[in-house]
């Protein structure tokens, strides 16, 4: 679905994403530069989810501010 929605790339204003399974649930974390960038990104996701017959009815959304973001190899982290 990500390939269909984004071409397999980060969208404009998307900093990173991670996803995986927790039991029979799919968890996804996306980080965006701004709320507006997130809203634009969701405009791409809607049609892809609809095409895959994935409903957003049972999904929950939580927003968090990022205080610090460290990118790179774990070998560099203290």
BELTA-V427007 format. One record per pair of residues at least 24 apart in sequence whose ideal C-beta (glycine too) atoms are under 10 Angstrom apart, sorted by sequence separation. I is the first residue (numbers start at 1). J is the second residue. D is the distance in Angstrom with one decimal. If there is no record, write none. Layout:
# BELTA-V427007
{{I:J:D} {I:J:D}}
This chain:
# BELTA-V427007
{{13:37:2.5} {14:38:8.1} {17:41:9.7} {1:26:9.8} {12:37:6.5} {13:38:7.4} {38:63:8.7} {2:28:9.1} {11:37:7.6} {13:39:9.6} {14:40:9.5} {11:38:9.3} {13:40:6.9} {14:41:5.9} {12:40:6.9} {13:41:7.0} {26:54:9.0} {35:63:8.0} {11:40:7.4} {12:41:7.8} {11:41:4.5} {10:41:9.3} {11:42:9.6} {28:59:9.2} {32:63:9.6} {11:43:9.7} {12:44:9.7} {11:44:6.3} {25:58:9.2} {26:59:9.3} {29:62:9.5} {31:64:9.1} {11:45:8.9} {25:59:9.8} {32:66:9.6} {6:41:8.0} {29:64:9.3} {31:66:6.3} {5:41:8.4} {5:42:9.5} {7:44:9.4} {5:43:9.7} {6:44:6.4} {31:69:7.4} {5:44:4.9} {6:45:8.2} {4:44:9.1} {5:45:4.9} {4:45:9.4} {5:46:8.6} {5:47:7.6} {6:48:8.2} {2:45:8.8} {4:47:8.3} {5:48:3.6} {1:45:8.0} {4:48:4.3} {5:49:7.7} {3:48:8.7} {4:49:9.2} {2:48:7.9} {5:51:9.3} {1:48:5.2} {4:51:6.6} {5:52:9.4} {1:49:6.6} {4:52:7.5} {1:51:8.2} {1:52:5.1} {15:66:8.0} {1:54:7.0} {16:69:8.1} {15:69:7.0} {16:71:7.6} {15:71:8.8}}
